[in-house]
Amino acid sequence: MRICSIQKIPQKAKLAKPVYDHKGILLLNKGIDITESITNKFKANNIYFIYIEDDISEGIEIESIIDDETKAMITFSIKNIIDNVSCGKKTNAMLPIQEIKKVENIVDTLLKNIKEKNELSYMAVELMGTDMNTYTHSVNVAILSIINSIDYGYADSMCEKIGFGALMHDIGKTKIDNHVLQKHGILSHEEFNLMKMHPTLGYKMLKSDPSISSISKSIILNHHEKLDGTGYPSGLTASQMPDFLRIVTLSDMFDAMTTDRVYRRRIPVHVALENLMADCISKLDSKIYNRFVRNVILYPPGSMVMLNEGTTAIVSEYNKLNPTRPKLRIVDSKNYSYQEEIDLMQILNLLIEHTID
């Protein structure tokens, strides 16, 4: 199987994984032939990427660290929680206890699923509708933060607190007008200053609740801080930023780069990681970054890539020890026929130039 844009589905392709709507309800089951009417159904649900099975991807397996159905259900739950909070836009009322319990249950589910699949790495692939971007971002940041907190060696109880803060890190945006949140162009100076208030607004919503950990509250307030003091809202420096906060900050930045936003398209994973590596000079923690990189799949199985000598290929097997050197199937780019399989560990003069959307 492979990941494919619905705009580029080849003839005789079949759906390789079930597709769920934003409520976690089964929309279409795997194995069906993808016709024009099926494609229109995807468009109607704002779904633009799916898993397909075709000649060049036959036999390639793709397993996510959180399965699509579970993630869809969790994302819909987060949407409901955030929408409920949004009803009180003009108040500073605390998050209701029943909503806090829901968030805690979601974090428990994520932690359990991730620990059950501890050999898997994170794939930055978003299959849900673009209208769910706000909520999938929160879920993605929580998944990344929990994965890297486990890798760091934190106990489950600590991972739960980090996961709660990561899941709720943008809760303060419920107090900011939608015309700013959903603006397609560049924010004005005034709009950007308003947007920068969301960590403080979120913290004010939860600071008086004794049932929420101070660690979670710190994440909500400080997830935009940087080691060199250039972050906001307080301009913290390295000595004031514990490692759990550095993990969430990095996770937040990575997901913001690798998923579609209202004002720009996502960038490839390897480009995002290069950008983050540059920020390790002064803004981000290089040790946290080095751990983070080994928990993210650079080129997921089923990804189409272009090699340095112009050949098109599909990733058939990921190499976790050498992420830039996976096994590939060479593809005839004119008719997308499978030619041969190669291992980049054995052919060192070949390099992946870029991914093909």
N, C-alpha and C positions, 0 to 999 in steps of 0.2 A: 504494500500500500504506500501511498504518498499523499502529501498535503498539496492541494490544488485550489487555485482561484476558480470560482464558478464561471469566470469569464473565459477560462482557458481549458475547459473540460474536453478531453479528446473523445472521439467516437468510440462506442462500445465500452465505455468506462462504467464500472459498478461502484456503488457506495460501499466503502470498506469498513466504516464504523457507523453505529446509529447516530442520528442527529437529534438533539434535544432543543426545545425552545427555551426562552429565558426563564420559564417556570420549572425547568427540569422535566418537562413532560415530553415523552417520545414523539418526535415529529415524523421521522422516517427511519425504518430499520435498515440494517446493512444488507447488502446482496442485491438490492434493486438496481435495475438499469437506469442510468441518469438520462432523462429525456428533457426536452425543452420545458414541459409543464413542471417537472421536478425542479428544474433550475429556477423557474418563476416562483415556485413555492419558497425556495431559499431566499430569493430577493424580497419577497413579501415579509419575511421574518428578519430582514436585515442581516442575513448570514452570507458571507462572501468567501469563506474558505471552508473546505470539507476534506475528509479523507476519501481517496478513491483507490480502486484497484484497476490497474490496466497492465498491458503487456510488459512495460519497462519496470513496473514496481511489484510484480507478482512475487510473493514470498517474503517481501520485506515486512518486518514486524515493528510496530510502533506502540510502545506502552507508556502512558503518562503516569506521573507520580501521584496525581489525583485524577481518577477516571472522569470522563466528560459528564456523565449523569450526576455524580456527586458534586462536581464543581458547579454545574448549572443550578442544582438545588440550593447549594450554599450561596451562590451569587444572588439568586432570587430572594433568599431569606435576608441577605444584607440589604438588598434594595428595599424590602418592606420596612426594615428597621430604620434605614436612613430616611425613607419617605415619611414614616411616622414622626420622626424627629423634625422633619422639614415643616410639618404642619405648625410648629411653634416658632417660626422664623423670628418673630419680634420679641421673644422671651429668652431668658437665660435659665430656663427650667432644666433640672437634671434629667439624665436619661432614666426613664422608668425602670424599676427593678426587673420587670418581666423582659424588657429588651436586653438588659445586661445579662440575664441568664441565657437568653438566646445566643448572644455573642459568645459567651463562655462555652456553650454547647458546640458552636461552630468551631471554635479553637480546638476543643477536645477531639472533634471529628477529624480536623486537619492533622493534628499531631499524631493520632492513631494511624491514619492512612499513610502518612509520611514514614513513620517508623516501621510499618509493615513492608514498605518498599524501599528499604534503606540502601539498596544497591542502585536505585535509579537516580538520575539527575534531572534537573528542571529543564523543560523545553518551553521556550518563549513562543508559544503558538496559541493564538486566540481565535477560537471558532465561534464564539457567541456573537450576537448581533451588535452592531456598532452603537445602538442606543443603550447598551449596557456597559459602556466603557467606564463610567464613573465607578460602578460597583465591581466590575472585574479587576480594576486597578487595585482596589482595597484587598480583594481576595488574593491577587497575585503577590502583592507586597507581603501579606501574611504568610503565604506559602514559602516564599523565598526567605523570609526572616526566620521562620521555624526551621527550615532545612539547614540554614547556616548557623543557627543557634545550637542545633543538635550537633553539627560538625564541630562547633567551637568547644563542645563539652559541657554545656549547661544542662542542669537537671531538668526533668520534665516540668516541675513546678515553675521554674524560671522560664522555660520555653513557652508555657501557657501565658505568663504575664507579658512576655515579648510579643507573642501572637495576638493577644488582646489589643495591645497598643498599636501594633501594625495594622490590624483589621480596622481600627477606629481612628487611624492617624489623620484622616481628612474629614472627620465628623464636623469640624468647625466650618466647612464649606456650606453646610446647611443654612448658615446664617448670612451667606453672601448671595446677592441677587443673581438670578440665572443669566441675565444679559451679560454679566461679567464672566461667569463660569463657562458659558457656551459661546463666547465670542470667537468668531473664526479668524479675525485679524489679530494684529499685535495689540496688546493692552496699552492704554495710555498710562502716563505716570500715575495719575490718580487711581486708575483701575488696578494697576499693579500693586500699589500701596494697600488698596482694599483687599486684594487677594492675599497679600502677605499677613493679613490679620487672622487668617483661618487657624493657625496653630494656637494662638492665644484664645480665640473664640471657642475652639474645641476644648481646650484645657479648662476654661471657665465653666463649661457645661458639666464637667466631671470632677473638678477638684475637690468638691465638698462631699463626695460619695466615699464613705469609708470602706465600701466593699470592693472598690477598684484599687489595685496596687499602685503605689507611687512610681513604680517602674513603668507601668502602662501610661500613667499620666505624663511622665517625663518624655516618653516617646511621642505622645500627641503634641506636646508643647515644643519639643526641640528637634523634630525630624528634619528640619531645614537648616540646622546649624552646621558649620564647617570647622575643621580643625584650625584654620588660620584666622578665625574670627570674622569671616565675611558673610556668615549665614544670618538667619533671622529666626525668632524675633529679638534675641538677646545678645547676639554676637559672641557666643561662647567660644572658648579656645580649647585646644587639645586636652589640657588638664581638667577641664570641666565636662568632658564628653566620655562617659563610660563605654566599654566595648559593645554592650547590647544596643546602645543608641547608634553607634557607628555601623552596625550590621543593618539596622532598619533604614538608615539614611542611604546607604549604598543600594539596598533592595528597592527603595522608592525611586531613586534616580534611574536605575537599570530598567525598571518596568515602564517608567515614563518615556524612556527612549525607544523601547522595543514594542510599544503598542500604539495604535492610532490615537491621535488626539484631535480635538475639534479644529485646531489651528495648524496641524501638520501630520504627514504620514509617518509611520514608524520607520526606524532605521534597522539594518541587519544587526544580529547579535554581535558579530565580531567587530563591527564598527562601534557599537555601544561600549563594548569592553575596552576598545582602544581609547575612547573618549574618557572613560572612567579611570583608566590607567594614567592618563595625562593629569587627571585631577589628583592623583596620589602624590604628586609633587608637593602639594601644600594643603589641599582641601579634604582629602579622604585618607583613610588608614591603609597603607600598602599591605600590611599583614592580613587585615580583614579581606582586602581585595584578592590576595593570592588564594585564600581559602574559598572565597566566593566563586572565582573562575573555575575551580575544579568541580563545583556543584552545578554548573550550567552547561548544557549541551550546546556547543558552538555550532555544529552542523547536524541537526537532527536527522535520523534515518528518514528517507523519503523526500529530503530536500533536493531541489535542483540547483546545481552549481555550475559555474564556468571556470575552466582551468586556464592557466597562464598561456597555453598555446592555442586557445580558442575552442577547445573541445567542451561540449556539454555533457554533464554526467549527473547521476542521481546517487545520493549517499545510501549505501546498502547496509553499512554497519559502522556504528560509532566507535571510536577508539578513545576511551576515557583517559588513558595514560598519555596519549599524544593527540589532543583534540583537533589539531589542524591536519592530521594524517589519517582520515578514515578510509574504509574500503568503499569503492565506487563502482557503479555500472556505467560504462561509456554508452552514450545515447546518440543515435543519428538525429541531429536537431531538425532535419527536414520532415521526417515522418515519425519521429519519436520511437524508433525501434531499438531494442536492446542489442548491443554488439558484443561487449566483453566485460568482465569484471577485473578490476585492478586494485592493488593495495598500495596506497601512497607511502606506506612505510618501506616498500620495496623499490619505489621509483622516485628517488629523491629530487630529481630535476623538475617534477611536476608539482605545481602548487595550485590551491584553490584561489582564484582571483576574486570572485564575488558570488553571492547567491542570486538565484533567479526567482523572482516573485511568481 
